[in-house]
Amino acid sequence: MTETNETLVKMQGFWGRFQKPVTIALIVIVLGVGGWYGYTEYIVKPKEEKAADALFKAQQYFSIDSSNLVLNGDGQSKGVLYVMKNFSGTNAANLCAYYAGVSYLKLGDFNNAVKYLKDFSTDAKQIQLLAYGCLGDAYSELNNKEEAIANYKKAAATFELDENNSAEYLFRAGLLQETSGKTKEAIDTYKELKEKFPKTDKGFQADKYINRLSLEKN
């Protein structure tokens, strides 16, 4: 009985000493969870919804290659530049970077194409493939062949189930290596093209480029 009383006294003493900090810690945890829930429900979700609404018309213009309208809107609906500025941090704003980059590429503004495509990333591999490929095109137009080749190769490796686009960008990488005088690297790239994507048009043509470069090399 004495031991039980001593234990109880010790526990009461412990609680007396640590009651305040433990209580504060629990309050912080509860407020943290509640605060995160409130932030997500009442700030993040409405912002995402508004951003998606603002993006809707720009997506339609993107589908019909109306690049200026994609970027700047039509006077009534907003363009992707507005969405990125006013809804930064949302998924819609991230997607706008892709739309903006591709639109600038089509308009021949290659520096802005690079600027926005570099900022874009997504878990949707089909879209990421195209983003890398367009970034490669923009760098190629700026005569930055090293970056162009690197992005073409990333495009080709991102989603190989899309064989036609993957083969196309791998071919562009090989072609740039070839025109840069990197014959061995170009041959290796064309061989990779042939091995990975033999059923595609570019894969079918790979032997022609391999044989020609091999003859020139020798």
matplotlib code that plots the C-alpha trace (Angstrom):
import matplotlib.pyplot as plt

x = [0.0, 2.9, 4.5, 1.3, 1.0, 4.6, 4.0, 0.9, 2.8, 5.5, 3.1, 1.3, 4.6, 5.6, 2.2, 2.5, 5.9, 5.0, 1.3, 1.7, 4.2, 2.4, -0.9, 0.7, 2.2, -1.3, -2.9, -0.2, -0.8, -4.6, -4.3, -1.8, -4.1, -7.1, -5.2, -3.9, -7.4, -8.8, -6.0, -6.6, -10.4, -10.9, -7.9, -6.2, -9.2, -11.1, -7.9, -7.5, -11.1, -10.8, -7.6, -9.1, -12.1, -9.8, -7.8, -10.8, -11.0, -7.3, -7.2, -9.8, -7.7, -4.6, -6.4, -6.9, -3.4, -4.5, -1.3, -1.8, -5.2, -3.8, -1.3, -3.3, -7.0, -9.7, -10.7, -13.5, -11.6, -8.1, -5.0, -2.4, -0.1, -2.9, -3.5, 0.2, 0.4, -2.8, -2.9, 0.7, 1.3, -1.8, -1.8, -3.5, -0.7, 1.9, 0.0, -0.1, 3.7, 3.4, 0.8, 2.8, 6.0, 4.5, 2.6, 5.7, 7.5, 4.9, 5.1, 8.9, 9.7, 12.2, 13.7, 10.2, 9.5, 12.6, 11.7, 8.3, 9.0, 12.0, 9.6, 7.1, 7.0, 4.3, 3.7, 1.7, 4.5, 2.9, 2.8, 6.3, 7.6, 6.2, 7.4, 11.0, 10.7, 9.4, 12.2, 14.6, 13.1, 13.4, 17.0, 17.7, 16.3, 18.5, 21.5, 22.1, 22.7, 24.0, 20.8, 18.7, 20.2, 19.9, 16.2, 15.5, 17.0, 15.0, 11.9, 12.7, 13.3, 10.3, 7.5, 8.7, 5.2, 4.6, 6.9, 6.3, 7.1, 9.9, 11.4, 11.0, 12.9, 15.6, 16.1, 16.3, 19.0, 21.0, 20.6, 21.9, 24.8, 25.6, 25.4, 27.6, 30.3, 29.8, 29.7, 30.3, 27.6, 25.2, 25.8, 25.1, 21.9, 20.7, 21.5, 19.5, 16.7, 16.7, 16.8, 14.1, 11.7, 12.1, 8.4, 8.4, 9.1, 12.3, 13.4, 12.9, 15.1, 17.9, 20.1, 20.4, 21.9, 24.1, 25.5, 26.2, 27.9, 29.9, 31.2, 32.1, 33.9, 36.0]
y = [0.0, 2.3, 1.7, 2.5, 5.8, 6.7, 6.0, 8.1, 10.9, 10.7, 10.8, 13.8, 15.5, 14.7, 16.0, 19.1, 19.9, 19.1, 19.8, 23.3, 22.4, 19.1, 21.0, 23.7, 21.0, 19.4, 22.7, 23.4, 20.0, 20.5, 24.0, 22.9, 20.1, 22.4, 25.2, 23.1, 21.7, 25.3, 26.5, 23.7, 23.9, 27.7, 29.0, 26.4, 24.8, 28.0, 29.4, 26.3, 26.5, 30.1, 29.5, 26.6, 28.8, 31.5, 29.0, 27.4, 29.7, 29.9, 26.1, 26.3, 28.8, 26.6, 23.7, 25.8, 27.4, 30.9, 31.7, 35.4, 34.8, 32.0, 34.4, 37.5, 36.5, 38.0, 41.0, 39.1, 36.0, 36.0, 34.6, 32.3, 35.2, 36.6, 33.2, 32.8, 36.2, 36.1, 32.4, 31.5, 28.2, 26.5, 23.5, 25.7, 28.2, 25.5, 24.2, 27.8, 27.8, 24.9, 26.7, 30.0, 28.3, 26.5, 29.6, 31.7, 29.0, 29.2, 32.9, 32.8, 34.3, 31.6, 33.3, 33.5, 29.9, 28.8, 30.9, 29.3, 25.8, 25.6, 26.4, 23.7, 20.2, 17.6, 14.0, 13.5, 12.0, 12.5, 16.3, 16.4, 14.6, 17.4, 20.1, 18.8, 18.5, 22.0, 23.3, 21.5, 23.2, 26.6, 26.0, 24.8, 28.0, 30.0, 27.9, 26.5, 23.0, 21.4, 22.3, 21.4, 17.9, 17.4, 18.2, 16.2, 13.2, 13.8, 14.0, 10.7, 9.0, 10.5, 8.4, 5.8, 4.3, 7.3, 5.8, 8.3, 11.4, 9.7, 8.6, 12.1, 13.8, 11.2, 11.7, 15.5, 14.9, 12.8, 15.3, 18.1, 16.0, 15.3, 18.9, 19.8, 17.5, 14.9, 12.0, 9.2, 10.6, 10.9, 7.3, 6.1, 8.1, 6.7, 3.2, 3.9, 5.1, 2.0, -0.3, 1.4, 2.5, 0.2, 0.4, 4.1, 6.1, 7.6, 4.3, 2.6, 5.3, 5.1, 2.7, 5.2, 7.7, 5.2, 3.9, 7.3, 8.6, 5.4, 5.7, 9.4, 8.5, 5.9]
z = [0.0, 0.9, -2.5, -4.3, -2.4, -3.1, -6.8, -6.9, -5.2, -7.7, -10.6, -9.1, -8.7, -12.3, -13.6, -11.4, -12.9, -16.5, -16.7, -18.3, -21.0, -21.9, -22.1, -24.3, -26.6, -27.0, -27.7, -30.4, -32.0, -32.0, -33.4, -35.9, -37.2, -37.1, -38.7, -41.5, -42.2, -42.2, -44.4, -46.9, -46.8, -46.8, -48.5, -50.7, -52.2, -53.1, -54.6, -56.7, -57.9, -58.8, -60.7, -62.6, -63.5, -64.8, -66.8, -68.5, -71.5, -72.0, -72.3, -75.1, -76.9, -76.4, -78.1, -81.3, -81.3, -80.5, -78.7, -78.1, -76.6, -74.4, -73.0, -72.6, -72.7, -75.0, -72.9, -71.1, -70.0, -68.6, -70.1, -68.5, -67.5, -65.3, -63.7, -62.9, -61.4, -59.3, -58.4, -57.8, -56.0, -57.5, -59.8, -62.4, -62.3, -62.7, -65.8, -67.1, -67.2, -69.8, -71.8, -71.7, -72.7, -75.7, -76.8, -76.7, -78.6, -81.4, -81.4, -81.9, -78.5, -77.5, -74.4, -72.8, -73.9, -72.0, -69.0, -68.5, -69.6, -67.2, -64.3, -65.3, -63.9, -63.6, -62.6, -65.8, -67.9, -71.2, -70.6, -69.1, -72.2, -74.4, -72.1, -72.3, -76.0, -76.5, -74.2, -76.4, -79.5, -77.8, -76.8, -80.4, -81.8, -79.5, -80.8, -77.3, -78.7, -75.5, -73.5, -76.5, -76.8, -73.0, -73.0, -76.2, -74.4, -71.3, -73.4, -75.0, -71.7, -69.8, -71.2, -73.6, -74.0, -76.3, -78.9, -81.7, -79.6, -77.8, -81.1, -82.6, -79.8, -79.6, -83.4, -82.9, -80.3, -82.7, -85.5, -83.3, -82.2, -85.8, -86.9, -83.9, -85.1, -82.4, -84.8, -82.2, -79.9, -82.8, -83.9, -80.4, -80.2, -83.6, -82.4, -79.2, -81.4, -83.5, -80.5, -78.4, -81.1, -84.1, -85.1, -85.4, -88.6, -87.1, -85.7, -89.1, -90.7, -88.0, -90.0, -92.8, -90.5, -88.7, -92.0, -93.4, -90.3, -90.0, -93.6, -93.0, -89.8, -91.5]

ax = plt.figure().add_subplot(projection="3d")
ax.plot(x, y, z, "-o")
ax.set_aspect("equal")
plt.show()
